[in-house]
Structures are given as structure tokens and as C-alpha cells.
Amino acid sequence: MNFEFAEQINPDLIKLDFDKAIKIAETELKKISTTDFHSVLGQSMISQVDSLLNWIDNYYKSISNKIDIKALYFEMNEFDINTDTWYIDGFCYNKDGGLDMEDMEWLCDFTRDTMTSDEFILVGFEKLQNAFENIEPDNDDLENARDWSEQIVIARFMELMRTTHLKAKEQKLEWATIPLYFTEHSYDFILKSDN
């Protein structure tokens, strides 16, 4: 993970301005000689909103009879090293610990029976998955292409989560007013969708 690159788009992600964050990352990627990582350009995860909405709704219904859910947390697997399948896991909490990047330890306080029993599989990025699997960083351009494509995937995942939450609000689903937190596994940057 190139944290210097992340710092260029994170301020826009915090504002939930995914278009701007993605535009910055894609512009930087386009400056680099074409690689297999360039296959991420123009790709979106938004086509998966309806499927993700149903998956979250079923998950919420299965857990809400066990606990009074106050927060939901979704995590994309560490996609750059787990290249076979990209997926999302979910976790429910009976309290909302809030968004404090200095103290998000409350997200570790879950039990096996309050997390998703199955994963939501992300599709459509197989060529990019192959690029991550077969990379042999031998020059700065290739490494930079990989790092910018990572930022784009993270931003696209976060855009998917926020869009899904907004659609839940439109449909007045039970979990629509519950805060959603989301990030990539092992990433120390988390977003919250709550209004």
C-alpha cells in the first residue's frame, strides 16, 4: 500500500466524494505507461448494488433477532494479496463506538455468531486480479500502476458501500438508519455512512 498515494485521495473519500477521489487516482494512473493494472480504469462496482443490498438485508434480518444492532461494519478482503476471490465480510454490533481513527478497537469486539456466515463475492475485476497475482515489480512505473490501481479499487469498494446504504434509505429498509462502517482488511482508513 502506498500511503503517499492514499493521502492524495483520502480527504475526498472522507467527504464521501468518490467521483473526485477516483478521478484523481485514474488521472495519475493514466500518466503511467499502460500495464495490466490499467484495466481498472473506468470500472465500477455499482452494478452489484442490488445484490449487495439483498445480501446485507438478509444478514441484518438473521442477526437482528439475536441482538439490538446499533452499527454494521463491512470489510473487503486484502485483495492485493488474496487474488483468487475478492469479497466482503460483515459484522454487527450492539453499540456504535463512533468514527475515531485513533481508536477503532471496538470493531474487534464481535462474536462469530454476529458476523456474516457467507461472503459477498465481488465480480468483474478478474483481469485486475490476475495482474495482482502475477506482478513482478521490476520498475517504478509498474509499482506505481499497482499502487494507483489499489487506491481505485478501495475507492470503488467504498463507493459501492455508500451507494448501497443510500439505496437502503430510499427503500426504508430496517437497517437504513444504522451507521455503516467500511474499509479494506488491514487498512487503517475507515469510512462511515450514516446520513
N, C-alpha and C positions, 0 to 999 in steps of 0.2 A: 504494500500500500504506500503510495506516495502522498505523504501528508501535506507537502507543499502544494500539490495539485488540489487536494481536498480543501485546503484553506481558501482556494480561489472560488469554489462553488458553495461551500458550506453556509456563508452568510445568506445566499439566496435560498438555499434549502430551508434554513431556519424560518424564513419568511413564507415558506411553502410556495415559493416562486420557482416551480420546477422547469418551466419553459426557459427562464433566464439561465438557470444553472446548467441545463442541458445544452443550451446554445453556446455558452462559454466553453464547456468541455468539448463539444463537437467541433467548434471553431479551432481549438487547439489541436485536436486530433487531425483535422484536415491539413494542418501545416506540416504534418509528418508524411514522408513517402509512404505510399499505400502498402498495407500489410493485411494479414487475415483479421487483425483486430478492427480494421475499418468496417467490417461487416455490421458493426453495431450502429453505424450512422443511420439515422432515420428510423431505427427500430423502436417499437414501443411495446409495453406490456398491457396497455389499456384494453386490448381485445379480450383480456382474461378477467375483466371486472365482474361480469355476471357470474362466472364460475366461482370466483373467489368470494363474492358476496354470499352465494349459496353455501359454500364451504364454511365460512365464518358463522353464518346464521345457524347451520346445523350444529356446529361446535358449541356456540353460545347456548342453544337450547339444551344440549346434552349436559352442560355443566351448571347452568343456572338453577337446576333443581337440587344441586348439591351445596352451592354457596351463593351468597349475595354478591354478585360480580360488580366491582367498582372500577376495574381497569382491565384492559386487554393489551397484551404485548405480542407482537409478531416479529419473527426473525427469519431473514433469508440465510440459508446456509452459506458457509465460506466458499463462495462459488469459484474463486480463482484457483483453489487447490482441490476442490471437490467437483471435478469437471463432468462426471457422468450424468448427474441429475442435479438440476437447480430446483430448490423447493423452499417452502415456507412452513415453519412450525408456529404454533400459537400457545399462549399461556394466559390463564385467568387469575385474577387477584381479588381478594375480598377487601382490599384497601387500595387507594390511589396514593402512591408515595410522591407523586409530582415529578416534574422535569427539573432536575438539578444535576447538571453534568458532572459536578464534583461528588455527588452521592446518589448513584442509581442502584445501590446494593439491594434495594427492596425487590428488584426484578429477579434476584436469585432465590427469593422466598416463595417457591412453588412446590407443589407435590405432583407426582406422576399422574394422579387422577384428575388434576386440573389443567393438564396440557393436552394438546391435540393427540388423538390416537393414531391419526394418519397425517401425512404431509400433503400440502397443496403443491403439485408439480407445476413448475413454470416451463412453458414451451416456447419454441420459436427462435431460440438462440443457439441452436445446435452447432452452427458454423463457428460461432464465437467460443462456445465450449471447447470445441476442437482446437482452436487457436491457443486457449489457455493450457490445454493438456499437452500440446506439442511445442510449447515455446522453449527455445534455447537462446536466452538473452545473450547476444553476442555483440550488440551495439546499442548505443544510446537511443537511436530512433525506435528500435523495436521495443526496448524497455519503456520508453515514453508512450508509445502507442498502447502497450499493455496497460500502463498506469492510467492513461486517459480513458480507455475503454472500461476499466474498473469503476471510475468515477461516474461514467454514464450509466452503467448497469445499476449502481447503487441509487442514483437519482431516479432512474426509471422504476425501480422497485418501490422507492418511497412515493413516487407519483401514483403508482398503482394502489398503494395502501390508502393514501389520502382520497383518491377518486372513489375507491370502494366505500370508504366511510361516508363520503358525501352522498353517494347513491343510497346508502342505508338510511341516511337522514331524509332524503326525498321520499323513500318508501315507508318512512316512520317505523322502521324495524326496532325491536325492543332494545337492541344494543347500540342504536344510533347515537344516543346521548352519552354513552360511556366513553371516556378517553381511550384512544388507541395510541400506543407507543410502538415504534418500529425502527429496525435497523438491520444491518448485516451482522451475523455472528462474529464475535471478537472485535467488532468495530466500536470505538468509544464515542461515536456520534449518534445520538438518538433523536428522532423527531416525535412530536406529539400532535395528534389531530383531535380536537375537542369541540370546536365550534363551527 
